[in-house]
Amino acid sequence: MSIPVALINDLPEEVKNELAAQPAEIQQIFAASYLREYKKTSIAYWLLLCYGMHLNYLNLYSQGIWFWFTCGGAGVWWILIEPFRLPLLVKRYNKRVAREILPEIIPQSAAGMVMEQF
């Protein structure tokens, strides 16, 4: 594949398999689109310090509102739980983005096959 190895490791298996069957130019287009939407855990941690802005960074707006209204679970959730949960939230976001981008990138004839898997 012509996609960087670090990027491939973050992709879901079904996306990896479909990309492997695509030509190099489709893979490069996917990589560029994915990197535009890709979220980093380190930035999410910095935004966690900004009291709940990490949820907005991950497009979890309703959770962000509840986080603000409850003062981060009276501080307990914010300090004890959210730092451990954050890598999983970022990983889920990135996998969802990969699954959404793939059908937009590959040719229309193959897009139907991929959408059936999701």
Backbone hydrogen bonds in HBPLUS format (Angstrom, degrees):
<---DONOR---> <-ACCEPTOR-->    atom                        ^
c    i                          cat <-CA-CA->   ^        H-A-AA   ^      H-
h    n   atom  resd res      DA  || num        DHA   H-A  angle D-A-AA Bond
n    s   type  num  typ     dist DA aas  dist angle  dist       angle   num
A0007-LEU N   A0004-PRO O   3.08 MM   3  5.38 126.7  2.38 103.6 116.8     1
A0008-ILE N   A0004-PRO O   3.05 MM   4  6.41 154.2  2.12 149.9 157.9     2
A0009-ASN N   A0005-VAL O   3.07 MM   4  6.32 154.3  2.14 155.4 160.2     3
A0010-ASP N   A0007-LEU O   3.20 MM   3  5.56 143.4  2.34 106.2 115.7     4
A0011-LEU N   A0008-ILE O   3.13 MM   3  5.37 157.0  2.18 109.3 116.4     5
A0015-VAL N   A0012-PRO O   3.11 MM   3  5.41 125.4  2.43 104.4 118.0     6
A0016-LYS N   A0012-PRO O   3.01 MM   4  6.35 159.3  2.06 155.0 161.5     7
A0017-ASN N   A0013-GLU O   2.90 MM   4  6.14 164.8  1.93 156.8 160.1     8
A0018-GLU N   A0014-GLU O   3.12 MM   4  6.21 157.6  2.17 137.5 143.4     9
A0019-LEU N   A0015-VAL O   2.91 MM   4  6.05 160.5  1.94 151.2 156.9    10
A0020-ALA N   A0016-LYS O   2.94 MM   4  6.11 148.6  2.04 147.1 155.6    11
A0021-ALA N   A0018-GLU O   3.21 MM   3  5.41 138.2  2.40  99.8 110.6    12
A0022-GLN N   A0019-LEU O   2.99 MM   3  5.10 158.1  2.04 106.8 113.9    13
A0026-ILE N   A0023-PRO O   3.14 MM   3  5.55 125.2  2.46 107.9 120.6    14
A0027-GLN N   A0023-PRO O   3.14 MM   4  6.48 157.1  2.19 151.1 158.2    15
A0028-GLN N   A0024-ALA O   2.92 MM   4  6.19 152.7  2.00 150.1 157.1    16
A0029-ILE N   A0025-GLU O   3.04 MM   4  6.24 154.4  2.11 141.5 148.2    17
A0030-PHE N   A0026-ILE O   2.93 MM   4  6.15 160.0  1.97 149.7 155.3    18
A0031-ALA N   A0027-GLN O   2.89 MM   4  6.13 162.3  1.92 147.9 152.8    19
A0032-ALA N   A0028-GLN O   2.97 MM   4  6.18 161.2  2.01 149.1 153.4    20
A0033-SER N   A0029-ILE O   3.02 MM   4  6.21 163.5  2.04 150.4 154.9    21
A0034-TYR N   A0030-PHE O   2.77 MM   4  5.91 162.9  1.80 158.2 163.6    22
A0035-LEU N   A0031-ALA O   2.92 MM   4  6.01 160.7  1.96 147.2 152.3    23
A0036-ARG N   A0032-ALA O   3.23 MM   4  6.40 138.2  2.41 137.8 147.7    24
A0037-GLU N   A0034-TYR O   3.09 MM   3  5.33 129.4  2.35 101.9 114.5    25
A0038-TYR N   A0034-TYR O   2.82 MM   4  5.81 129.3  2.08 148.4 164.2    26
A0044-ALA N   A0040-LYS O   3.18 MM   4  6.47 156.3  2.24 144.4 151.3    27
A0045-TYR N   A0041-THR O   2.92 MM   4  6.23 150.1  2.01 152.0 159.7    28
A0046-TRP N   A0042-SER O   3.14 MM   4  6.44 155.8  2.20 143.3 149.3    29
A0047-LEU N   A0043-ILE O   2.94 MM   4  6.23 155.5  2.00 149.7 156.7    30
A0048-LEU N   A0044-ALA O   2.87 MM   4  6.11 132.9  2.09 138.7 152.0    31
A0049-LEU N   A0045-TYR O   3.27 MM   4  6.63 144.1  2.41 142.7 150.2    32
A0049-LEU N   A0046-TRP O   3.17 MM   3  5.32 127.4  2.46  96.8 109.3    33
A0050-CYS N   A0047-LEU O   2.97 MM   3  4.87 137.2  2.16  93.0 105.9    34
A0051-TYR N   A0048-LEU O   3.07 MM   3  5.36 126.3  2.37 117.7 117.0    35
A0057-TYR N   A0053-MET O   3.09 MM   4  6.40 152.0  2.17 147.2 155.4    36
A0058-LEU N   A0054-HIS O   3.18 MM   4  6.43 137.6  2.37 136.8 146.5    37
A0060-LEU N   A0055-LEU O   2.76 MM   5  5.02 160.9  1.79 164.6 157.9    38
A0059-ASN N   A0056-ASN O   3.03 MM   3  4.89 160.3  2.07 108.6 109.9    39
A0064-GLY N   A0060-LEU O   2.95 MM   4  6.18 149.4  2.04 147.8 157.7    40
A0065-ILE N   A0061-TYR O   2.93 MM   4  6.24 149.8  2.02 150.0 157.2    41
A0066-TRP N   A0062-SER O   3.12 MM   4  6.42 164.8  2.14 149.4 152.5    42
A0067-PHE N   A0063-GLN O   2.83 MM   4  5.99 149.8  1.92 145.0 154.5    43
A0068-TRP N   A0064-GLY O   2.99 MM   4  6.24 152.2  2.07 144.4 150.7    44
A0069-PHE N   A0065-ILE O   2.88 MM   4  6.17 165.3  1.90 155.5 159.5    45
A0070-THR N   A0066-TRP O   3.00 MM   4  6.02 153.0  2.07 146.9 152.4    46
A0072-GLY N   A0067-PHE O   2.67 MM   5  4.70 161.8  1.70 161.0 159.3    47
A0071-CYS N   A0068-TRP O   3.11 MM   3  5.01 159.3  2.16 103.8 108.9    48
A0074-ALA N   A0070-THR O   2.85 MM   4  6.07 164.8  1.88 157.4 161.4    49
A0075-GLY N   A0071-CYS O   2.97 MM   4  6.17 131.0  2.22 136.8 150.2    50
A0078-TRP N   A0072-GLY O   3.08 MM   6  4.92 148.2  2.19 147.9 140.8    51
A0076-VAL N   A0073-GLY O   3.08 MM   3  5.52 138.0  2.27 121.1 119.9    52
A0079-ILE N   A0075-GLY O   3.02 MM   4  5.99 153.6  2.09 141.4 147.0    53
A0080-LEU N   A0076-VAL O   2.82 MM   4  5.66 164.3  1.85 153.9 159.2    54
A0081-ILE N   A0077-TRP O   3.13 MM   4  4.97 146.9  2.24 119.9 129.2    55
A0082-GLU N   A0077-TRP O   2.87 MM   5  5.94 173.5  1.87 171.1 169.7    56
A0084-PHE N   A0081-ILE O   3.04 MM   3  5.65 135.6  2.24 117.5 128.6    57
A0085-ARG N   A0081-ILE O   3.14 MM   4  6.30 142.8  2.29 147.7 158.2    58
A0086-LEU N   A0082-GLU O   2.99 MM   4  5.85 139.9  2.16 153.3 159.6    59
A0089-LEU N   A0085-ARG O   3.16 MM   4  6.47 154.8  2.23 151.3 159.1    60
A0090-VAL N   A0086-LEU O   3.04 MM   4  6.30 160.5  2.08 158.9 163.3    61
A0091-LYS N   A0087-PRO O   2.98 MM   4  6.15 159.4  2.02 145.2 151.2    62
A0092-ARG N   A0088-LEU O   2.90 MM   4  6.10 161.5  1.94 151.7 156.4    63
A0093-TYR N   A0089-LEU O   3.00 MM   4  6.18 158.9  2.04 145.3 151.1    64
A0094-ASN N   A0090-VAL O   2.98 MM   4  6.22 167.2  2.00 154.0 156.7    65
A0095-LYS N   A0091-LYS O   2.99 MM   4  6.19 156.3  2.05 149.4 155.8    66
A0096-ARG N   A0092-ARG O   2.96 MM   4  6.13 159.1  2.00 149.9 155.6    67
A0097-VAL N   A0093-TYR O   2.95 MM   4  6.21 156.8  2.01 152.0 158.6    68
A0098-ALA N   A0094-ASN O   3.02 MM   4  6.24 157.7  2.08 144.3 149.9    69
A0099-ARG N   A0095-LYS O   3.03 MM   4  6.30 158.0  2.08 148.6 154.1    70
A0100-GLU N   A0096-ARG O   2.98 MM   4  6.23 142.4  2.13 143.7 154.3    71
A0100-GLU N   A0097-VAL O   3.13 MM   3  5.06 122.4  2.48  92.9 107.7    72
A0101-ILE N   A0097-VAL O   2.89 MM   4  6.06 154.7  1.96 155.2 161.6    73
A0102-LEU N   A0098-ALA O   3.17 MM   4  6.16 165.7  2.19 149.9 152.8    74
A0104-GLU N   A0101-ILE O   2.93 MM   3  5.30 130.0  2.19 111.1 125.4    75
A0105-ILE N   A0101-ILE O   3.18 MM   4  6.38 135.3  2.39 151.1 163.8    76
A0105-ILE N   A0102-LEU O   3.08 MM   3  5.25 137.1  2.27 104.6 116.2    77
A0106-ILE N   A0102-LEU O   3.14 MM   4  6.26 172.6  2.14 172.6 170.7    78
A0110-ALA N   A0107-PRO O   3.04 MM   3  5.71 135.4  2.25 118.2 128.3    79
A0111-ALA N   A0107-PRO O   3.10 MM   4  6.22 134.3  2.32 144.7 156.9    80
A0113-MET N   A0110-ALA O   3.16 MM   3  5.44 123.9  2.49 102.7 115.8    81
A0114-VAL N   A0110-ALA O   3.32 MM   4  6.68 156.6  2.38 152.1 157.9    82
A0115-MET N   A0111-ALA O   3.00 MM   4  6.19 164.8  2.02 155.6 159.7    83
A0116-GLU N   A0112-GLY O   3.19 MM   4  6.29 142.9  2.33 140.3 148.6    84
A0117-GLN N   A0114-VAL O   3.01 MM   3  5.38 137.6  2.20 106.0 117.3    85
A0118-PHE N   A0115-MET O   3.22 MM   3  5.34 135.0  2.43  98.5 109.8    86
